[in-house]
Amino acid sequence: MTIDAPHVLDNPALASLTGPHARFAEKRGRVLRYPVDVSPWLALPDEPDAGDWADLAALAGAGVEVPLSGYMGRVPEDWEITFHIEGVQLVDDGLAAASDPEAVRLGPADVPEILDLIARTRPGPFLPRTVEMGTYLGIRRDGALVAMAGERLHPPGWTEISAVCTDPGVRGQGLATRLILAVAHGIRQRGETPFLHTGARNTHAIRLYESLGFRLRRTTAFLAARVPEPLPESVA
C-alpha cells in the first residue's frame, strides 16, 4: 500500500508560519499563531500531543475561544468545541488568470472601508492587519469600495485567495470573478499556485470556483474550541 507523502497544503497555516509568513509567527513550543489583529489562523503540529495542547492553552489564555481551522484530529476532552462546519480546499487547475484594469491595490489606509464591506458581506474573518498578509485588490464605483479579494495563507509555492466579497447592490456583474482572476494572476506572476477554502455546503461558491478552473483537493474542517479554565498550574 502506498502512503501519500505529507503536502504543505495539508497544514497550510503551519507551512505559512514556518515559511513565507514566519515574520508574523508568535510561538510557544511547537504551536504558532498569527497576531490576533492579523489573522485567527493558528498552527498545531501535524500530530499534537498533550504538551502542544498545553502550550496552545497558555498562548491563548484560560477560557478563550481559539480557531482550529484545518485541524482534522481529536480535541482533548476538556476543551469545549464551540463551532464546527465541514469545509473544502480547492486548487488552481487551469484558471484563466488575468489582470484587471479596474482593480486597485488596497492598503492600510483602506482598512476602514474594507472592514465596512466585510461587515456587510461576511465572507469570513478579516482583521485590522489582515491586509498585511498579501496583495488585496478592490473595485470602486463612484469612489466607494464595492468588491474585493486578496491573499491570506502563504505556504511555500502556494498562496490562498480569500476575502472574496461583493456589495449586494452590485452583485451579478461578475466583479468577484474578475478579482479572483486578477489576484490569481499576481500569484502566478510570482511562480506560485493559487488555492482557496470555502464551506462544504457553500455549493454556489464551489460551482463558481470549479467553473473558473479550481478543482477539489481535499475536505477539511473549520472549528473552534474553548481553552479549559482554570489552566493547570503547570502551564499557567
N, C-alpha and C positions, 0 to 999 in steps of 0.2 A: 504494500500500500504506500502510495506517495503522499507525503505530508507537505502541504504548501508552505514555503518559507514565509516568515513574517514580512509584512509590507508596511511602508511608512504610513499609509492611509488607514491601517488597522487601529492605530493610536495616534491620530493626526495632531492632537494637542501636544503630546509628548515629543513628537518629531519636530514640531514647530518650536517649542520652548527649549529644546536642546540643539536647535539648528538656526535657521534664519531669524527667529524671534527670540533668541537667547537674551537679547538686551532687555526684554521685558520680564524675564523669569524671576519670580520670588520662590525661594526654595527652602524646604525643611526636609532633611533626609533625602529620600527618593521622590518626594512629592513636589511638583512645581505648579505654579499658577500665574496667570496674568494679574497685574494690579487690578484692584476691584473697580477702578474707573476706566479700565481699558477693555476688559472682556471677562465674562463669567466663566470661560473655559479654564479648566484645570487639568492636570495630567497626573494620573496614577501610573505606577509601573504596570506592565502587562499582566502580571500576577501578583497583586498586592498582598502582603502578609499583615499580621496584626500590628507590627511596628509601623508600617506605612499608614494604616488607618489611624493609629495614634498620632503620627506626625501630621496627618491631614486635620485631625481634630484640634491639635494645638495651633496649627497655622490659621484655621478658620475661627475658632473660638467656640465655647460651650453654647449649645442651643441655636447655633447659626445654621441656616439652610444653605447647603452647598450644592451646586450643579455638578452632575456626574455625566455630562453629555458624552455619548460614545462608549460608556463603560457597560460591558455586557456580562460582567461576572456577578458574584454574590456580594451583597451588602451585609455587614455584620448585624447580628440580631438586635443589638441595642441602638442601631441607627434607624430612625423612622423615615421610610420612603414617603415623600410628600408630593411627588409629581412623577408621572411615568407615561410616555407615549412612544409608540414604535416609530422609527424613522428609516430613511433610506439614504444611501450615499451614491451619487451619480458622478461619472467621469466623462470628460471630453472624448467623443468617439467620432469626430468629423464635423465639429462646429464650423459654420461659415463665419468665423470671426472677422470683424471689420471695424475700423474706426468710425466714429460718427461725428459729423461736422457740428451738430448742435450740442453735443456733450461737453460739459465744462468740468474741470478739476475742482473738487471740493476740498477745503482745508479747515483748520481750526476756526477761522473766522466765520465759517458757515455752520458751525455746530448748533447754534440755537435754531436755525431753520431746519437743519437735519432732524433734530430731536422733535420738532413740531410735526414734521412729516411722518416720522416714525410713530409718534403718538396717535396720529390719525389713521395709519395703515397697519400697524402692528405686525411687521414682518419677522420680528424676533428681537432679542436684546440688542440695544445699541446704547453705549455709554458715552460720557463726555470726551473720552480719549480714544474711542474705538477708531476714529478716523486716522489715528497714527499707525494702524496695523498694515495699511497698504494704500493703494490708489482707490479713491472714491470719485465716481463721475455722476453728474446730475444734469437734468434738463430743466430749464426755466421757461416759464411762459408769463409775459408781462412782468418780468422781474422776479416772480415767485418760483421757488423750487417745487416742482410738481412730480418729479420722478428721480430715482437714484438707484445705484448698485455699486458694489465695491468689493474689496478684498479683505479676507479675515485670516483664517489659519494659513500658515505658510510652511508646510513640511518641505524638506529638500526636494526640488524638482517639481513641486506642485503648488498651486495657490487656490484657495477656496473663494468662490464667488458668494457673496452674502448681501444682506440688507437690500434685496430687490423689492422695490415698492413704488406704487404709483398713486397719486391723489385720486380719489374716487371721481372727481369732476372731469378727469381726462383719460379715464380708462377706455380701453377699446381702440386706442390709437397706435398700439404697438410700441409704446415708449419703453416698457420693461424689456422687451425682446431686443430692441436696439442697444440698450445699455448693457445687457448681458453680453451681447456680441462685442461691444466696444471694450468692456472690461476684459473679456477673454482675449481680445486682440492684444492688449497690453501685456497680458500674461504670456501669451505665445511669443511676443517680441523678445521676451527675456529668456526664451528657450525652455519655458515651463509649461505644465499642463493644467488646465482648469478642472476643478471639481466642485461639488456643492452638496449640501444636505437639505432635506426637507422632511416633513412628516409623511409617514406611510399612507395616511388617509387623505393627504392633500393631492387627490388624483388629478385635479385640474392643472396644478403646477407640474406634476410629474409628466403628464401628457405634453405640456408645453416644452419642458426641458428635453424630453425624448424627441420631439419634433424638430428641435434645434440641433440635435446631434449629440446629446448626452446619452449614456447608457447606464443602467443599474449595475453598480459594482457589488454592493453588499447591503444587507439590512443592518440597522443599528438601533440605538435607543437614546431617548432624551429623558433623563430623570434627575431628580434632586432628592437629597436626604438631609435629615436634620442631625447635627452633631449631638451626641448624648450630653446631658448635663446632670450633675456637675462633671467636669473632666476628672478622670483618675489622677491622683496626686502625682503619679509618675510622668504625666505629660502636661500637667497644668503649668 
